[in-house]
Amino acid sequence: MEEFLRRNFGLISNDTQKKIKKTKILLIGCGLGSQIAISAARKGFKNFILCDGDKVELSNLNRQAFDIKDVGVNKAKAIKKKILTINPHCKVEVYPKFVKHQKEVEMLIKKSDIVVNMADPNEVIYIINAEARKQNKYVLFPFTFGFGGFALVFSPQSATIEDIVGGKVYGDECFAMLIMNSIKRMPDPFKNKLNFVKTYQQIIKDNGFVPQLGVSASITSSIIVGAIIKLIEGVPIPLTPDSILIDPWG
């Protein structure tokens, strides 16, 4: 394993690499989570809990870490196999169903160190964040964003989802409001992104789906794994209501 991690050195210290090895990441949702899991495994993370009740579809292959042989397979089970092809020493627990209930959330978060919340935008996303806050753990919210990536990081002391959206909002409108209300706090050059979010909302209204690209999934997964490493190192990062936005095309 020393050879496996050799190219990390100089960018990730030995002490941090040891902490990475011990940290258990809970991924609730293994669509975009598939890219995050693969990126994390390549950095040396070895402990994962993967949750998803969905199966791989052809329309996922433009951006998620699956291939044609995975179509029809549960996403959590499929990504476990891929993690183990990268590092067979990883310990991967699979929860091949949708997380819905308080008791499930409580148990999963208790077993993990850091949570990545990619649940469907219904009541469960609020339950996840509230329970993580109760257990004094960080929650990361990733979003694909055009050709770039966007993320919110919730700490036990940060603003809540309800603080950002003004109560409880459900469906894709919840995600749109999280992004829009966070971007409003950013410096002026980023505020032109508000029109971009409105375009997204219109596409969803007209076509019934969120447009997503592979390049965005890759950038977003890098943001999330990088943020987890910084949290492990104790380096300050933007916390909600502030956000992390990377858009290489401006």
C-alpha atoms as one frame of an Amber mdcrd trajectory, in Angstrom:
protein
   0.000   0.000   0.000   2.961   2.323   0.422   3.515   2.230  -3.344  -0.219
   2.837  -3.933  -0.053   6.141  -2.044   3.421   7.224  -3.114   2.229   9.992
  -5.461   0.141  11.518  -2.654   3.236  12.436  -0.672   4.258  16.053  -0.883
   0.597  17.034  -1.123  -0.795  14.923   1.708   1.348  14.498   4.825   2.003
  11.150   6.486  -0.057  12.210   9.512  -3.000  13.207   7.330  -2.717   9.992
   5.321  -2.988   7.998   8.558  -6.122   9.938   9.498  -7.560   9.381   6.019
  -7.037   5.645   6.434  -9.107   5.640   9.643 -11.906   7.992   8.546 -15.230
   6.383   7.633 -17.271   8.197   4.983 -21.044   7.755   4.820 -22.367   8.312
   1.301 -26.145   8.594   1.243 -26.764   8.330  -2.486 -24.404   6.593  -4.902
 -25.105   8.422  -8.146 -22.787  11.415  -7.831 -21.608   9.521  -4.761 -20.040
   6.931  -7.065 -17.552   9.520  -8.340 -16.890  10.751  -4.804 -16.273   7.204
  -3.566 -13.810   6.434  -6.370 -11.940   9.711  -5.840 -11.788   9.079  -2.077
 -10.511   5.525  -2.545  -7.704   6.812  -4.766  -6.672   9.234  -1.994  -6.322
   6.385   0.508  -9.725   6.359   2.229 -10.490   2.770   3.169 -13.749   2.848
   5.129 -17.083   3.466   3.435 -20.796   3.069   4.060 -22.693   3.192   0.758
 -26.458   3.752   0.737 -28.729   3.704  -2.296 -31.868   1.862  -3.332 -31.549
   2.846  -6.991 -30.291   0.759  -9.914 -27.849   1.907 -12.575 -29.514   3.185
 -15.756 -28.080   3.997 -19.171 -28.727   7.697 -18.562 -26.344   7.573 -15.569
 -23.318   6.606 -17.646 -22.585  10.138 -18.924 -21.498  11.263 -15.450 -21.441
   8.499 -12.836 -18.645   5.983 -12.201 -20.432   3.020 -13.773 -20.171   1.193
 -17.082 -22.533  -0.723 -19.331 -22.099  -3.949 -17.338 -23.539  -2.217 -14.263
 -26.883  -1.329 -15.829 -29.650  -2.879 -13.749 -27.380  -3.413 -10.725 -27.956
  -1.676  -7.405 -25.728   1.428  -7.341 -24.293   0.828  -3.869 -23.387  -2.768
  -4.723 -21.887  -1.774  -8.073 -19.670   0.949  -6.633 -18.468  -1.357  -3.846
 -17.021  -3.663  -6.502 -15.282  -0.744  -8.194 -13.780   0.513  -4.930 -12.388
  -2.953  -4.238 -10.807  -3.142  -7.696  -8.865   0.018  -6.777  -7.959  -1.099
  -3.269  -9.003  -4.603  -2.166  -8.100  -3.674   1.428 -11.011  -1.225   1.693
 -13.845  -2.011   4.080 -17.117  -1.206   2.345 -20.500  -1.628   3.997 -23.443
  -1.612   1.605 -26.953  -0.488   2.503 -28.801  -1.248  -0.772 -31.989   0.674
  -0.071 -33.205   4.238   0.198 -32.585   5.791   3.603 -35.908   7.108   4.860
 -36.382   6.833   8.594 -34.967   8.489  11.692 -33.691   5.231  13.204 -31.834
   4.307  10.014 -30.244   7.745   9.827 -29.258   7.686  13.485 -27.592   4.269
  13.132 -25.715   5.097   9.927 -24.377   8.421  11.169 -23.331   6.872  14.477
 -21.124   4.414  12.566 -19.512   7.099  10.387 -17.164  10.071  10.784 -18.257
  12.346   7.922 -21.546  12.374   6.007 -22.128  13.206   2.349 -25.845  13.920
   1.952 -27.110  13.119  -1.537 -30.526  11.842  -0.519 -33.574  12.747  -2.564
 -34.890  16.218  -1.660 -37.629  15.138   0.694 -37.937  15.041   4.481 -34.950
  12.716   4.848 -32.371  15.348   3.857 -33.497  17.421   6.846 -33.442  14.375
   9.122 -29.873  13.541   8.025 -28.563  17.036   8.664 -30.353  17.370  11.994
 -29.059  14.013  13.238 -25.482  14.781  12.137 -25.700  18.082  13.975 -26.934
  16.227  17.071 -24.000  13.798  16.793 -21.510  16.648  16.258 -20.526  15.570
  12.740 -20.009  17.402   9.450 -22.351  17.002   6.483 -21.300  17.832   2.926
 -23.847  18.656   0.223 -22.508  18.300  -3.354 -24.217  19.675  -6.463 -23.244
  19.364 -10.105 -23.357  22.854 -11.597 -23.155  23.209 -15.379 -19.516  22.581
 -16.298 -18.421  23.144 -12.686 -19.137  22.065  -9.150 -20.804  23.479  -6.065
 -20.819  22.341  -2.438 -22.154  23.306   0.956 -20.490  22.168   4.171 -22.636
  21.998   7.289 -20.958  21.915  10.686 -22.690  21.374  14.038 -22.540  25.164
  14.508 -23.228  26.361  10.961 -26.465  27.542   9.423 -28.994  24.792   8.675
 -30.801  23.897   5.459 -33.905  25.539   6.898 -31.927  28.730   7.558 -30.901
  28.898   3.895 -34.223  28.079   2.242 -36.465  29.715   4.852 -38.120  26.660
   6.322 -38.600  23.291   4.662 -38.792  23.104   0.887 -38.970  19.833  -1.063
 -38.169  18.549  -4.545 -35.634  20.074  -6.924 -36.781  23.515  -5.781 -35.030
  22.808  -2.469 -31.693  22.292  -4.238 -32.236  25.344  -6.443 -32.954  27.545
  -3.422 -29.918  26.214  -1.541 -27.695  27.159  -4.468 -29.351  30.492  -5.252
 -29.455  31.758  -1.675 -25.824  30.754  -1.137 -24.627  32.399  -4.345 -26.296
  35.645  -3.283 -23.718  35.824  -0.491 -20.746  35.429  -2.843 -18.677  38.263
  -4.407 -20.212  40.103  -7.357 -18.470  38.123 -10.141 -20.307  35.001  -9.035
 -23.752  36.547  -8.860 -24.258  36.132 -12.606 -24.697  32.448 -11.729 -28.191
  33.265 -10.487 -29.403  33.445 -14.082 -27.773  30.080 -14.717 -29.753  28.525
 -11.848 -32.949  30.009 -13.255 -32.139  28.353 -16.597 -31.758  25.038 -14.745
 -35.144  25.540 -13.130 -36.762  26.119 -16.526 -35.155  22.983 -17.994 -36.463
  20.965 -15.046 -39.919  22.450 -15.531 -39.960  21.789 -19.288 -38.283  18.366
 -19.363 -38.627  16.863 -15.909 -34.930  16.262 -15.292 -31.832  18.080 -14.052
 -29.145  18.485 -16.759 -25.829  17.047 -15.538 -22.428  16.477 -17.135 -19.530
  14.163 -16.381 -17.050  17.028 -16.133 -19.211  18.620 -13.434 -19.451  15.342
 -11.515 -15.656  15.025 -11.598 -15.096  18.584 -10.354 -17.755  18.238  -7.664
 -16.270  14.974  -6.401 -12.867  16.680  -6.190 -14.406  19.515  -4.163 -15.999
  17.066  -1.722 -12.962  14.839  -1.216 -10.707  17.891  -0.926 -13.042  19.387
   1.686 -13.046  16.140   3.678  -9.246  16.096   3.693  -9.119  19.736   4.863
 -11.580  18.928   7.654  -9.387  16.007   8.709  -6.366  18.327   8.738  -8.235
  20.951  10.757  -7.864  23.540   7.994 -10.684  26.147   7.911 -13.003  25.834
   4.917 -16.162  27.774   3.955 -19.127  26.655   6.041 -22.799  27.137   5.249
 -24.237  29.692   4.481 -20.982  30.295   2.564 -20.276  27.830  -0.223 -17.595
  26.368  -2.476 -18.011  27.020  -6.204 -15.637  26.044  -8.997 -16.647  26.905
 -12.546 -13.721  26.676 -14.998 -15.771  28.380 -17.720 -16.679  31.405 -15.611
